[in-house]
Amino acid sequence: MIMKNYLKFIKLNEESITPKYLQIYNAFLAAVESNQLEVDDVLPSINDLSIALDVARNTVERAYRQLKNFGVVDSVPGKGYYICKVDFTHPIKVLLLFNKLSNHKKIIYDALVARLGEFGVIDFYIYNNEINVFRKIIESKADSYDKVVIIPHFFDEEESTYKLIETINKDKLVLVDKLIKEVNGDFCAVYEDFQKDIYGALVELKDRLNNYKTIKIIFPANSYYSKNILEGFINFCVHHSFDYEILSNLKNEVMMEGTVYINLREDDLIELIEQLISTNLVLGQNVGIISYNETPIKKIILNGITTISTDFMMMGETAADMIMSGCKSHVSIPFKVTQRNSV
């Protein structure tokens, strides 16, 4: 058995959000595919590699375990790990681009990774809603991947952003969470229908909403949220004769009896609750709250906050299925209302 210089092909990218154990796993697979590693080549010990790469021991252990599960690596007690197979079907290389980290984005990520399993290797980046960061990643990396999976939310420059996405090979492209009508051709998309979703959710809640006079939605200015949410909200209020208001923030808001608030951001939900506590108003009787995106804590806060939410687990699993099947359909994910005591 021959020991090779493994540091030649293992390069950890500190900018990538891809877990380091997956980066190590991907690097070994790439080295096997490029013939830098051959059958019977010895891998460094878990201890040696963790020290050389300056990562936790369990990070290397997890990478080796995944390589062993994939069947490329085996181990002999007392001798360590070695390459046992080089003739394998290479997993699908996925460039995954999220606009930000959040609870529901984590659900999408976890579901996608679990569904792909050994069939995909993922490099994960966050571009923080910034077009320039997004452009740099796309222009420098997209060509090197089998699939480019994007959650396309930006603060501004939408037209130039869409043109950039248009340059991506449609056989590779998978849009998640938002369908962009300006992107043409046959490609995969799994998305929220923002206008239809909020309209349908409010129709489902109409019997409870009839106890209130005014509905206010907090829609932050200069945000990445889809303006189709506002279209669906306004259409519902007009069609069903509710007074309505669009707030960019709660800075000057004074809670009044007969008002229902819809929040998109968790920070605004906290502010609503703080204001409510400072009044004599009773949630679910004098005022109401409807919150976007289901999270476990909303079951508990003030005896339960009513939520409207996409099935983010289904979104991640459907995206993974599209990656593996290569299908080019557009799939709208169901939107769910969870009624609780806040309305």
Residue pairs with C-beta under 8 A, 6 or more apart in sequence:
1 40
1 41
1 42
1 79
1 82
2 40
2 41
2 42
3 41
3 42
3 44
4 36
4 37
4 41
4 42
6 31
6 43
6 44
6 49
6 52
7 52
8 36
9 27
9 28
9 30
9 31
9 34
9 36
9 37
10 23
10 24
10 27
10 28
10 31
10 49
10 53
11 27
12 20
12 23
12 24
12 53
12 55
13 23
13 123
15 125
16 23
16 123
16 124
16 125
17 98
17 101
17 124
17 125
17 126
18 26
18 96
18 122
18 123
18 124
18 125
19 59
19 124
20 53
20 55
20 59
21 59
21 60
21 62
21 63
21 66
22 63
22 66
22 121
22 122
23 123
24 49
24 53
24 55
24 59
24 60
24 63
25 63
25 66
25 67
25 121
26 121
26 123
28 37
28 43
28 63
28 67
28 72
28 73
29 67
29 70
29 72
29 90
29 91
29 121
31 37
32 72
32 83
32 86
32 88
33 90
35 86
37 83
37 86
38 83
38 86
39 83
39 84
39 85
39 86
40 82
40 83
40 84
41 82
41 83
42 80
42 81
42 82
43 49
43 64
43 73
43 80
43 81
43 82
43 83
44 52
45 80
46 57
46 60
46 61
46 64
47 57
49 60
50 56
50 57
50 59
50 60
53 60
64 73
64 75
64 81
66 118
67 73
67 81
68 74
68 75
68 81
69 118
70 88
70 91
70 118
71 84
71 85
71 88
72 83
72 84
72 85
72 86
72 88
73 81
73 82
73 83
73 84
74 81
74 82
74 84
75 81
75 82
76 82
91 118
91 119
91 120
91 121
92 116
92 119
92 120
92 121
92 146
92 147
92 323
92 324
93 120
93 121
93 123
93 144
93 145
93 146
93 147
94 116
94 120
94 121
94 122
94 123
94 145
94 146
94 147
94 148
94 149
94 323
95 123
95 125
95 137
95 141
95 142
95 144
95 145
95 147
95 148
95 149
96 109
96 112
96 122
96 123
96 124
96 125
96 149
97 125
97 126
97 127
97 134
97 137
97 138
97 148
97 149
97 150
97 151
98 105
98 108
98 109
98 124
98 125
98 126
98 127
98 151
99 126
99 127
99 128
99 129
99 151
99 152
99 153
99 154
99 224
100 126
100 128
100 129
100 153
101 126
103 293
103 295
104 293
104 295
104 309
104 310
104 312
105 151
105 312
107 312
107 313
107 316
108 151
108 176
108 177
108 312
108 313
108 315
108 316
108 319
109 124
109 316
110 316
111 312
111 313
111 314
111 315
111 316
111 317
111 320
112 122
112 149
112 316
112 317
112 319
112 320
113 120
113 122
113 316
113 320
115 316
115 317
115 320
115 321
116 122
116 320
116 323
116 324
119 324
120 147
120 320
120 323
120 324
123 141
123 145
125 137
127 133
127 134
127 137
129 153
129 154
129 155
129 224
130 154
130 155
131 154
131 155
131 156
131 157
131 160
131 161
131 164
134 154
134 161
134 164
135 164
138 148
138 164
138 165
138 167
138 168
142 148
142 168
142 169
142 172
145 172
146 172
147 172
147 173
147 174
147 323
148 168
148 169
148 172
148 173
148 174
149 174
149 176
149 319
149 323
150 165
150 173
150 174
150 175
150 176
151 176
151 177
151 178
152 161
152 165
152 175
152 177
152 178
152 180
153 177
153 178
153 224
153 225
153 226
154 161
154 224
155 222
155 223
155 224
156 222
159 182
162 180
162 182
162 183
165 173
165 175
165 180
165 183
166 182
166 183
166 184
170 185
170 186
170 187
170 328
171 187
171 326
173 183
173 187
173 188
174 187
174 188
174 189
174 190
174 319
174 322
174 323
175 183
175 187
175 188
175 189
175 190
175 191
176 189
176 190
176 191
176 315
176 316
176 319
177 190
177 191
177 192
177 310
177 315
178 191
178 192
178 194
178 226
179 189
179 191
179 193
179 330
186 328
187 328
188 319
188 322
188 323
188 327
188 328
188 329
188 330
189 329
189 330
189 331
190 315
190 318
190 319
190 322
190 330
190 331
190 333
191 330
191 331
191 332
191 333
192 226
192 310
192 332
192 333
192 335
193 228
193 332
193 335
194 226
194 228
194 229
194 232
195 228
195 229
195 231
195 232
195 235
196 232
196 332
196 335
197 232
197 308
197 310
197 335
198 229
198 232
198 233
198 236
198 308
199 232
199 233
199 235
199 236
200 335
201 290
201 308
201 335
201 337
202 209
202 215
202 232
202 233
202 236
202 240
203 236
203 240
204 337
205 290
205 306
205 337
205 339
205 343
206 240
208 288
208 339
208 343
209 215
209 240
209 242
209 260
209 288
209 343
211 288
212 242
212 258
212 259
212 260
212 287
212 288
213 242
213 243
213 258
213 259
214 242
214 243
214 244
214 245
214 256
214 258
214 259
214 260
215 233
215 237
215 242
215 243
215 244
215 245
215 259
215 260
215 262
216 244
216 245
216 246
216 247
216 253
216 259
216 260
216 261
216 262
217 229
217 230
217 233
217 244
217 245
217 246
217 247
217 261
217 262
217 263
217 264
218 247
218 248
218 249
218 250
218 261
218 262
218 263
218 264
218 265
218 268
218 272
219 225
219 229
219 230
219 246
219 247
219 248
219 264
220 248
220 249
220 264
220 265
220 268
221 248
221 249
225 264
229 264
230 246
233 244
233 246
233 262
234 244
236 242
237 243
237 244
247 253
249 268
250 268
250 271
250 272
250 275
253 275
255 275
255 276
255 279
255 281
255 287
256 287
257 281
257 286
257 287
258 286
258 287
259 287
259 288
260 287
260 288
260 289
260 290
260 343
261 272
261 287
261 288
261 289
261 290
262 289
262 290
262 291
262 292
263 269
263 272
263 289
263 290
263 291
263 292
264 292
266 295
269 289
269 291
269 305
272 289
273 289
273 301
273 302
276 283
276 287
276 289
276 302
281 287
283 289
283 302
283 303
283 341
283 342
284 303
284 341
284 342
284 343
288 306
288 342
288 343
289 305
289 306
289 342
289 343
290 305
290 306
290 307
290 308
290 342
290 343
291 298
291 305
291 306
291 307
291 308
291 342
292 307
292 308
292 309
293 307
293 309
293 310
293 312
294 307
294 309
294 336
294 338
295 307
298 304
298 305
298 307
298 340
299 305
299 340
302 341
302 342
303 340
303 341
303 342
304 340
304 341
304 342
305 340
305 342
306 337
306 338
306 339
306 340
306 341
306 342
306 343
307 337
307 338
307 340
308 335
308 336
308 337
308 338
309 335
309 336
309 338
310 333
310 334
310 335
310 336
311 333
311 334
311 335
311 336
314 333
314 334
315 333
318 331
318 333
321 327
322 329
322 331
